[in-house]
């Protein structure tokens, strides 16, 4: 019986070392990124002088659309924009058909690209450092306006662990547990 435990511990150690070398050779690169943004200096229309703020997240290695000339749009995972006493969320995102998402040029973050139609009266667009809106609810004082957008990168939300690391740690734990069990039967 002792011989079986020894072989199992040695085999587990060999697998862990093998998986560890794979992990070193191919480290996980995916990171959940978060940017906060502010909309200020809104000028014109019935919402002149208002401000807004929010955040968005995306996977650094997640789904993306190549739009040419070194530009790609990465898919937004979570989005929240607080403006006019309302919170607008990710539900109206149209990544597949409209290309809404996070714009990168030659691998460098540029901006959020987001066209949003809240309802029949209100729509807005975030693109690069510009915010444009149209509001038809204030008849006869309908209006449109524009503002400035600034972005603040936050620390990465989380690293995505490599599957080999999880398996390796599980095998190490199994080896220690079996060794402890073996010692307790002496």
C-alpha positions in Angstrom: 0.0 0.0 0.0 2.9 2.4 0.8 4.3 1.8 -2.6 1.1 3.0 -4.3 1.0 6.3 -2.4 4.7 7.0 -3.2 4.0 6.4 -6.9 1.0 8.6 -6.8 2.8 11.4 -5.1 5.7 11.2 -7.6 3.3 11.1 -10.6 1.4 14.1 -9.2 4.6 16.0 -8.8 5.7 15.2 -12.3 2.4 16.4 -13.7 2.6 19.6 -11.7 6.1 20.3 -13.0 5.0 19.6 -16.5 2.0 21.9 -16.3 4.1 24.5 -14.5 6.5 24.7 -17.5 3.5 25.1 -19.9 2.2 27.9 -17.8 5.6 29.7 -17.8 5.8 29.2 -21.6 2.3 30.5 -22.3 1.2 32.9 -19.5 -2.4 34.1 -19.4 -2.8 37.5 -21.0 -6.5 38.1 -20.6 -7.4 40.9 -18.2 -10.8 42.4 -17.4 -10.2 46.1 -18.0 -12.3 49.0 -16.5 -12.4 52.6 -17.6 -14.4 55.4 -15.9 -15.6 58.3 -18.0 -17.1 61.7 -17.5 -19.2 63.9 -19.8 -18.8 67.6 -19.1 -19.2 71.0 -20.7 -22.6 70.0 -22.3 -23.5 72.9 -24.4 -26.8 73.6 -26.3 -30.3 72.2 -26.2 -32.5 71.6 -23.3 -29.8 69.8 -21.3 -27.3 72.6 -21.5 -24.9 72.6 -18.5 -25.7 69.0 -17.3 -23.0 66.4 -16.7 -22.8 62.6 -16.7 -20.5 59.9 -15.6 -20.1 56.2 -15.9 -17.9 53.2 -16.5 -17.4 50.3 -18.9 -15.5 47.0 -18.8 -14.1 44.7 -21.5 -11.8 41.7 -21.7 -8.4 42.6 -23.0 -8.3 39.4 -25.1 -12.1 39.2 -25.7 -14.1 39.3 -28.9 -13.3 42.1 -31.3 -14.3 43.4 -34.8 -11.5 44.5 -37.2 -12.7 47.7 -38.9 -9.5 48.3 -40.9 -6.5 50.6 -40.9 -5.2 49.0 -37.6 -8.5 49.8 -35.8 -10.5 47.2 -33.8 -13.6 47.5 -31.6 -13.6 45.3 -28.5 -16.8 44.1 -27.1 -18.1 45.8 -23.9 -19.0 43.4 -21.1 -20.5 45.9 -18.7 -21.6 49.6 -19.1 -23.3 52.2 -16.9 -23.9 55.8 -17.8 -25.6 58.1 -15.3 -27.2 61.2 -16.9 -30.4 63.2 -16.5 -31.2 61.2 -13.3 -31.3 58.0 -15.2 -28.9 55.0 -15.5 -28.3 53.7 -19.0 -26.9 50.2 -19.2 -25.4 47.7 -21.6 -28.7 46.4 -22.8 -28.9 48.6 -25.9 -25.4 47.7 -27.1 -25.2 46.4 -30.7 -21.7 45.0 -31.0 -22.4 42.7 -33.9 -24.4 45.0 -36.2 -23.4 48.5 -35.2 -19.8 48.1 -33.9 -20.5 49.6 -30.6 -17.6 49.0 -28.2 -14.1 50.1 -27.2 -12.1 51.5 -30.0 -8.4 50.7 -30.3 -5.9 51.9 -33.0 -2.7 49.9 -33.4 -3.3 48.3 -30.0 -3.7 51.6 -28.2 -7.0 52.6 -26.4 -8.7 55.5 -28.2 -12.3 55.8 -26.8 -15.7 54.3 -26.4 -17.8 54.2 -29.5 -21.4 54.0 -28.5 -24.6 55.1 -30.3 -27.6 54.8 -28.0 -31.3 55.3 -28.6 -32.9 55.5 -25.1 -36.4 55.9 -26.5 -38.2 57.7 -29.4 -37.2 61.1 -28.0 -33.7 60.7 -26.6 -30.6 59.5 -28.3 -26.9 60.1 -27.7 -23.5 59.2 -29.1 -20.2 58.8 -27.3 -17.3 58.8 -29.8 -13.7 59.6 -29.1 -13.7 62.6 -26.8 -17.1 63.9 -27.9 -20.7 63.5 -26.6 -23.6 64.4 -28.8 -27.3 64.2 -27.9 -30.7 64.8 -29.4 -33.8 65.2 -27.2 -37.2 65.6 -28.8 -39.2 65.4 -25.6 -39.3 69.2 -24.9 -41.6 70.2 -27.7 -41.5 73.0 -28.8 -38.0 73.3 -27.2 -36.5 70.2 -28.8 -32.8 70.3 -29.0 -29.5 68.9 -29.4 -26.1 69.6 -27.8 -22.6 68.3 -27.4 -20.1 67.9 -24.7 -16.6 66.6 -23.9 -15.7 63.0 -22.7 -12.7 62.2 -20.6 -11.6 58.6 -19.7 -9.7 57.3 -16.7 -8.2 53.8 -16.8 -8.6 51.8 -13.6 -6.4 49.1 -12.3 -7.3 45.7 -13.9 -10.3 44.2 -12.3 -9.0 40.6 -12.4 -6.5 38.3 -14.1 -7.9 35.3 -15.9 -6.1 32.2 -14.6 -4.5 29.7 -17.0 -6.4 26.4 -16.8 -3.1 24.5 -16.3 -2.4 26.5 -13.1 -5.8 25.5 -11.7 -5.2 21.8 -12.6 -1.7 21.9 -11.3 -2.7 23.4 -7.9 -5.4 20.8 -7.6 -2.9 17.9 -8.2 -0.5 19.4 -5.7 -3.4 19.6 -3.1 -4.3 16.0 -3.9 -0.7 14.9 -3.4 -0.4 16.6 0.0 -3.8 15.2 1.0 -2.7 11.6 0.1 0.6 12.0 1.8 -1.2 13.3 5.0 -3.6 10.3 4.8 -0.6 7.9 4.4 1.1 9.4 7.4 -2.0 9.2 9.5 -2.3 5.5 8.9 1.1 4.7 10.4 
